[in-house]
Amino acid sequence: MSLSRAPRDIARKLAEKSRAQSEGWRRETFTLPRLDARAKAREWFDRYPKAAYMTEIEFWRELDDGRIEFVIRRLPSAD
């Protein structure tokens, strides 16, 4: 049995493992004006409480036009 230790093989195995672990997450991306973005995030946290769904803002940024782009992720565990 030959175990390959080439960097590309290690990278591929790590990518596969990472993909398998992240498949359980549900993600949604929004791009909204600041107040609407805040309301949408509050809606998600009210609907999917952090304690049950591990809901979190995974990424956010302010765009040049002042809108907020953000990604919310949660587990579907209690669906």
C-alpha positions as CSV (number, residue, x, y, z in Angstrom):
1,M,0.0,0.0,0.0
2,S,1.5,3.3,-1.1
3,L,0.7,6.5,0.7
4,S,1.1,9.5,-1.5
5,R,2.5,12.5,0.4
6,A,2.7,14.9,-2.6
7,P,1.6,18.4,-1.7
8,R,-1.3,18.3,-4.2
9,D,-2.5,15.0,-2.7
10,I,-2.4,16.5,0.8
11,A,-4.2,19.7,-0.4
12,R,-6.9,17.6,-2.1
13,K,-7.5,15.5,1.0
14,L,-7.8,18.6,3.2
15,A,-10.2,20.3,0.7
16,E,-12.4,17.2,0.7
17,K,-12.4,17.0,4.5
18,S,-13.2,20.7,4.7
19,R,-16.0,20.4,2.2
20,A,-17.5,17.5,4.0
21,Q,-17.5,19.4,7.3
22,S,-19.1,22.5,5.9
23,E,-21.8,20.7,4.0
24,G,-24.0,20.8,7.1
25,W,-24.2,24.6,7.1
26,R,-26.9,26.6,5.4
27,R,-25.7,29.9,4.1
28,E,-27.5,32.8,2.5
29,T,-26.1,36.0,1.1
30,F,-27.8,39.4,1.3
31,T,-27.0,42.8,-0.1
32,L,-29.2,45.5,1.5
33,P,-29.2,49.1,2.7
34,R,-27.8,49.3,6.2
35,L,-31.1,49.5,8.2
36,D,-32.6,46.7,6.1
37,A,-29.5,44.6,6.6
38,R,-29.8,45.1,10.3
39,A,-33.5,44.1,10.3
40,K,-32.8,41.0,8.2
41,A,-30.0,39.8,10.5
42,R,-32.3,40.4,13.5
43,E,-35.1,38.4,11.7
44,W,-32.7,35.5,11.2
45,F,-31.4,35.5,14.8
46,D,-35.1,35.6,16.1
47,R,-36.1,32.8,13.7
48,Y,-33.0,30.7,14.1
49,P,-31.7,31.2,17.7
50,K,-27.9,30.8,18.1
51,A,-28.3,28.2,20.8
52,A,-30.2,25.8,18.5
53,Y,-28.8,26.7,15.1
54,M,-25.4,28.2,15.8
55,T,-26.5,31.1,13.6
56,E,-23.8,33.7,12.9
57,I,-22.8,36.4,10.5
58,E,-20.0,34.7,8.6
59,F,-18.9,37.6,6.6
60,W,-19.9,41.2,6.0
61,R,-18.7,44.3,4.2
62,E,-19.9,47.8,3.3
63,L,-20.1,48.4,-0.5
64,D,-19.2,51.7,-2.1
65,D,-22.8,52.7,-2.4
66,G,-23.4,52.2,1.4
67,R,-25.2,48.9,1.1
68,I,-24.1,46.0,3.4
69,E,-23.3,42.6,1.9
70,F,-23.3,39.8,4.4
71,V,-23.5,36.0,4.7
72,I,-25.5,34.4,7.4
73,R,-24.9,30.7,8.2
74,R,-26.8,28.3,10.4
75,L,-27.1,24.6,11.1
76,P,-30.3,22.9,9.9
77,S,-30.2,20.8,13.1
78,A,-33.5,21.8,14.5
79,D,-35.5,22.2,11.3
